[in-house]
Amino acid sequence: MYSLSQKLLAEWIGTFAVVFIAAGSICADQYLRSSGQGSRGLLENALAYGLAVAIMVSAVGRVSGGHLNPAVTVGLWVTKRFGTVQTVLYVVAQLVGSVTAAYLLVAVVPESVWRPVALGTSDLAADFTRIHGMLLESLTTFILVFVYFASAVDARGALHRAAGFAIGLTITMDVLVAGPFTGASLNPARTLGTALAAHHWTNHGVYWIGPLFGGVLAGVIYDQLFLRDQPPV
């Protein structure tokens, strides 16, 4: 058994890595475009985010469960599979990991590169309303948390031993759909760190309300339909 401090450290490290890679990929893409070297585009950024999640969930999943996302943690909490104190501490660890990663990016990436893309902070497309943004973030996060429950929580799941792979692929496909419209955060911690470091708070509430609602809904539905006979983790 791992101690609570070990679990919190794992969540901090995992979320740090995810935000550093996901936001860093957007900054790297901006550098390529600004220097006339072309653009890697949506697919590459989606893969960077998805691979980061897949690898870090696989790395720390046996320690902390590999949540790396308040939407996942709150989804477990509302289904009574996670205690209140542990939920709060996990979310704090995730947020601190995200903020640390964002400020490190500010320290190492030239401002002329990260400033035009607000350090990779998620934001809405020009013709996309906040209601539509919350709905799309909610739907894509619903899919993500549903897959998390199916692969990492449900011991009978076919992908239980490869949960990180399934979760990472879900992130990738969600980004491919939602990325052009909302930036496809799917994770309040992912958005908070870069928003704080870049001082970019436009439409910030979308990236809390949408993912948390989607995560709660997915957790409740999966728990009630498929996990009634399994005890809380």
N, C-alpha and C positions, 0 to 999 in steps of 0.2 A: 504493500500500500504506500502511496505517496502522500506526503504531508500537504497541508493546505498551502504552505508557502511555496513548495515545489510546483504545485498546480498553478498558482498565480504567476510564478516566474515563467512557466511554460506558456501560459496565455499571453504574457507580455512579449516574450520572444517571438512567438508565432504571429501575433498581430503586427509586431514591429516589422517582421520580414515581409508579410503580405502587403502592408502599406508602402514600405520602401520600394518593393518591386513594382507594384501596380502604379503608384504615382510616378516612380522613377522612369518607368517605361514611357509614360506620356511625355515627360520632360525630354527623354532621349529622342522621341519622335519629333518633338518640337525643334530640337537642336538640328536634326537631320534636315528638316524642312527649311529652317532659317539659314542653313549653310549651303543650301542648294544641292543637297545629296539625296533628294527625294523624300518619300515618306513611307514608313512601314505600314501604316494604316490600322484599321479597326481589328483585323484578324490577329495581328501580332500583339496588339495591346490586350486583346481578349485572352490570348494564350498566356501572356505574361502574368496576368491576374489569376487565371485559372490554374496555371502550373504552380504559382506561389502558394495558393491555397492547398492544392493537392499535396505538395511536398511538405508543407508545414503541418497539415492535419495528420499526415502519415508520421511525421517526426515526433509530434507532441501528443498525439491522440491517446496513446497508452498512459500518459501522465495525467492530463487534464481533461481529456475528452475531445480536445481540439476544436473548441467552439470558435474562437477568434472573431466573434461577431456577437454583439449584444442581442441581435434578433434571434440567434440560436439559443443563447442563454435564457432569455426571457421566455422563449417557446418551451423550454424545459421547465422553467419555474411555474408557468401557468398550468402545466399539466402535473404539477406536484412531484416532478422528478428531480427537482433541485431546490435546496433550501433558500430562504430569503437572504440570509447573511452571505451565503456563498455566492448567490446571484449578484448581489451588490459588489462584492469583492472581485468577482470575475469581470464584471463590466468595467470597473475602475481599472483593473489591470489591462484590459483591452484598449481602453481610451488612452491610458498612459503610454502603452506601446505604440499606438498610432501617432500620438503627439511627438514622441521621441523620434520616430522615423521621419516625420515631416520636417522637424527642425534640423535633423541631420542632412536631409536633402537640401534644405536652404543653405546649409553651411558648405556643402560640397559642389552644388550645381550653380553656375553663374546666374545672377538675377535676371540678366537679359534673356536667359533661356526659360526659366520657370515662371517668370512674371506673366508673359502672354497667355499661358495656360493655367494660371493661378495655382501652380504647383500640382496640377492634375486634380484639382478639386472638382467634384461632380457639379454640374449645373444643367439647367433645362435649355433645350433648343429654343431659338427665338420665337417660334410659333407654337410652343408647347406650354399649356397652362399648368398651374400648380396642381389643380385637381387631376389632370391627366398624368402629371408627373408622379403624384402620390399613388395613383392607381397602377401605373406601370411598375414602379418600384415595389409596390405591394405584391403584385402578381409574380414578378420575377423572384422576389424573396420568398414568397410562398413556395414556389417550386424548389428553391434552394433548401429551405428548412424541411420541407417534406422529404426530400432526398436524404438530408442529414438523418432524420428520424428513421427512414427506411434502411439506411446503410450503416449508421453508427450506433443507433439506439436499439433497433430491433435485432436481437441476437439471431433471429431466424432468417434475416435478410440474406439474399444470395451474395451480396457484395460486402458483407460485414467485415471481412478481412481486408477488403480493398476500399474502405469507405473514403479515404482521401482521394483516390482516383475518381470515384463517382461524384464526389462533391466538387472537385476541381473542374471536371467536365461540365457540370451544371453551371458553375460560374462562367465558364467560357461561352456556353450557348446562350446564357442570359445576357452577357455583354454584347454578343453579336446582334441580339434583337433590340435591347434597350439602350445600348451605348450611344447611338446617334441622337437619341431623344432626351435622355436623362443623365448620360454618363455612366449609367449602370453601376451605382455604388453598391446596393444590396446590403449595406453594412453601415450603420451610423458611425462606428468608430473609424471606418475608412474615410468618411467625409469630414469628421470633426478635426482630425489631426491636420490635414492639409488646409482646411478652412481657417484654422487658428493660426497656422504658420504664415499663410498667404494673406490673411485678413480679408478673406473672400466669403461673405456670409449671405450672398444672394440666394434666395430660395432654400436656405439651409434646413428649414423645418420639414421640407419635403422628404429629406433623407433620414429623418427620424420617424415621422409618422408612417410613411409608406412601408419601410422595411419592418418596423416593429409590429404593425398591424398584420402584415403578411406572415411574419414569423409566428405570431400568436395563433393566427387562424390555422396555419399548417400544423403546428404542434397539437392543437386541440383536436383537429380532424383526424390526424394519424393516431393519436393516443386513443381516442374514443372508438375508432373503427378497427384498429389493428393491434393495439397493445393492452387491451383491457385485462388480459390474463397474465401480463408480465408485471412484476414488481418494479417500483421506481429504482433508478440507478443510484 
